[in-house]
Amino acid sequence: MKVTMLMAQTLDGRIAKSSNHFPDWTEKADKKFFKSRTKESGVMIFGRTTFDTLPGVLPGRFSIVISRSAGAWDERAENLIFTSLAPAEILKKLKSLGFSNPILCGGTTINTLFARENLIDEIIVTVSPKIFGDGLGLFSPEISLDLALEKFEKLGENSLALFYTVKK
Ligand SMILES: NC(=O)c1ccc[n+]([C@@H]2O[C@H](COP(=O)([O-])OP(=O)(O)OC[C@H]3O[C@@H](n4cnc5c(N)ncnc54)[C@H](OP(=O)(O)O)[C@@H]3O)[C@@H](O)[C@H]2O)c1
């Protein structure tokens, strides 16, 4: 099982201006990259706050939404599961369903929940040609991860994808 965290950020390291800020500020090539990586994986993991910013369930992939108010594994609609299970339990469940590379899709709180349990294997960050000056980062509160840069790719005209392995 390999967990890939996939996030878009501005050049000044912000993933959103606030908790209810929908990530519609990325370039077309970035959106295409997100769609292709998540479709290849087949499953995305979101925090409930992030899921609430989306217009609906993204088609063609499973969405796992982490919420304290959910049951262990609530099937709310086709391809949509709400769960209050701990990250390691969610990964066990996904493995049993045949998924080998789930994509962790934020936000800050849920990324940190997985990072604290050392469950993130790869981090892909796309850098958008934007500055927000303030807002949310990839993780909070404090954590410490050591990374190795594997490669980078230009996406479209102005964006970049950075691929890191998490050293364990
Ligand atoms: N730029 C990007 O690529 C990107 C990607 C994703 C998100 N974002 C942005 O990030 C922001 C949201 O981040 P966020 O940190 O505010 O929220 P989040 O991580 O998306 O979700 C937080 C929610 O997860 C649930 N939760 C937290 N701890 C839990 C635990 N221990 N067990 C079970 N459930 C738990 C809670 O939901 P309940 O209240 O239901 O319990 C909590 O409100 C949005 O603005 C979004 O647009 C940006």
The ligand as an SDF file (V2000), in Angstrom:
LIG
                    3D

 48 52  0  0  0  0  0  0  0  0999 V2000
   -5.1680   23.3000   -2.5450 N   0  0  0  0  0  0  0  0  0  0  0  0
   -5.5190   22.0360   -2.4180 C   0  0  0  0  0  0  0  0  0  0  0  0
   -5.0280   21.1480   -3.1150 O   0  0  0  0  0  0  0  0  0  0  0  0
   -6.5200   21.6640   -1.3740 C   0  0  0  0  0  0  0  0  0  0  0  0
   -6.8630   20.3200   -1.2100 C   0  0  0  0  0  0  0  0  0  0  0  0
   -7.7530   19.9750   -0.2020 C   0  0  0  0  0  0  0  0  0  0  0  0
   -8.2940   20.9490    0.6060 C   0  0  0  0  0  0  0  0  0  0  0  0
   -7.9570   22.2380    0.4230 N   0  0  0  0  0  0  0  0  0  0  0  0
   -8.5380   23.2680    1.2760 C   0  0  0  0  0  0  0  0  0  0  0  0
   -8.3340   22.9370    2.6440 O   0  0  0  0  0  0  0  0  0  0  0  0
   -9.4030   23.5210    3.4000 C   0  0  0  0  0  0  0  0  0  0  0  0
   -9.9550   22.5060    4.3900 C   0  0  0  0  0  0  0  0  0  0  0  0
   -8.9480   22.0570    5.2690 O   0  0  0  0  0  0  0  0  0  0  0  0
   -9.2860   21.8820    6.8330 P   0  0  0  0  0  0  0  0  0  0  0  0
   -8.0340   21.5410    7.5360 O   0  0  0  0  0  0  0  0  0  0  0  0
  -10.0720   23.0590    7.2680 O   0  0  0  0  0  0  0  0  0  0  0  0
  -10.2900   20.6500    6.8570 O   0  0  0  0  0  0  0  0  0  0  0  0
  -10.1990   19.1070    6.3760 P   0  0  0  0  0  0  0  0  0  0  0  0
   -8.8840   18.5260    6.7090 O   0  0  0  0  0  0  0  0  0  0  0  0
  -10.6690   19.0260    4.9650 O   0  0  0  0  0  0  0  0  0  0  0  0
  -11.3570   18.4400    7.2380 O   0  0  0  0  0  0  0  0  0  0  0  0
  -11.4180   18.5990    8.6280 C   0  0  0  0  0  0  0  0  0  0  0  0
  -12.5740   17.7640    9.1540 C   0  0  0  0  0  0  0  0  0  0  0  0
  -12.1940   16.4070    9.2510 O   0  0  0  0  0  0  0  0  0  0  0  0
  -12.8740   15.8090   10.3380 C   0  0  0  0  0  0  0  0  0  0  0  0
  -11.8720   15.3370   11.3120 N   0  0  0  0  0  0  0  0  0  0  0  0
  -10.8610   16.0180   11.8410 C   0  0  0  0  0  0  0  0  0  0  0  0
  -10.1590   15.2390   12.6970 N   0  0  0  0  0  0  0  0  0  0  0  0
  -10.7600   14.0440   12.7010 C   0  0  0  0  0  0  0  0  0  0  0  0
  -10.5160   12.8400   13.3700 C   0  0  0  0  0  0  0  0  0  0  0  0
   -9.5090   12.6990   14.2330 N   0  0  0  0  0  0  0  0  0  0  0  0
  -11.3310   11.8030   13.1130 N   0  0  0  0  0  0  0  0  0  0  0  0
  -12.3490   11.9310   12.2740 C   0  0  0  0  0  0  0  0  0  0  0  0
  -12.6490   13.0830   11.5900 N   0  0  0  0  0  0  0  0  0  0  0  0
  -11.8360   14.1190   11.8070 C   0  0  0  0  0  0  0  0  0  0  0  0
  -13.7380   16.8660   10.9760 C   0  0  0  0  0  0  0  0  0  0  0  0
  -15.0110   16.7780   10.3330 O   0  0  0  0  0  0  0  0  0  0  0  0
  -16.3820   16.6990   11.2290 P   0  0  0  0  0  0  0  0  0  0  0  0
  -16.5520   18.0950   11.7380 O   0  0  0  0  0  0  0  0  0  0  0  0
  -17.4130   16.2670   10.2570 O   0  0  0  0  0  0  0  0  0  0  0  0
  -16.0950   15.7110   12.3090 O   0  0  0  0  0  0  0  0  0  0  0  0
  -13.0260   18.1390   10.5500 C   0  0  0  0  0  0  0  0  0  0  0  0
  -13.9060   19.2420   10.5590 O   0  0  0  0  0  0  0  0  0  0  0  0
  -10.4350   23.9890    2.3720 C   0  0  0  0  0  0  0  0  0  0  0  0
  -10.3130   25.3820    2.1790 O   0  0  0  0  0  0  0  0  0  0  0  0
  -10.0460   23.2990    1.1020 C   0  0  0  0  0  0  0  0  0  0  0  0
  -10.3940   24.0090   -0.0610 O   0  0  0  0  0  0  0  0  0  0  0  0
   -7.0820   22.6240   -0.5480 C   0  0  0  0  0  0  0  0  0  0  0  0
  1  2  1  0
  2  3  2  0
  2  4  1  0
  4  5  1  0
  4 48  2  0
  5  6  2  0
  6  7  1  0
  7  8  2  0
  8  9  1  0
  8 48  1  0
  9 10  1  0
  9 46  1  0
 10 11  1  0
 11 12  1  0
 11 44  1  0
 12 13  1  0
 13 14  1  0
 14 15  2  0
 14 16  1  0
 14 17  1  0
 17 18  1  0
 18 19  2  0
 18 20  1  0
 18 21  1  0
 21 22  1  0
 22 23  1  0
 23 24  1  0
 23 42  1  0
 24 25  1  0
 25 26  1  0
 25 36  1  0
 26 27  1  0
 26 35  1  0
 27 28  2  0
 28 29  1  0
 29 30  1  0
 29 35  2  0
 30 31  1  0
 30 32  2  0
 32 33  1  0
 33 34  2  0
 34 35  1  0
 36 37  1  0
 36 42  1  0
 37 38  1  0
 38 39  2  0
 38 40  1  0
 38 41  1  0
 42 43  1  0
 44 45  1  0
 44 46  1  0
 46 47  1  0
M  CHG  2   8   1  16  -1
M  END
$$$$
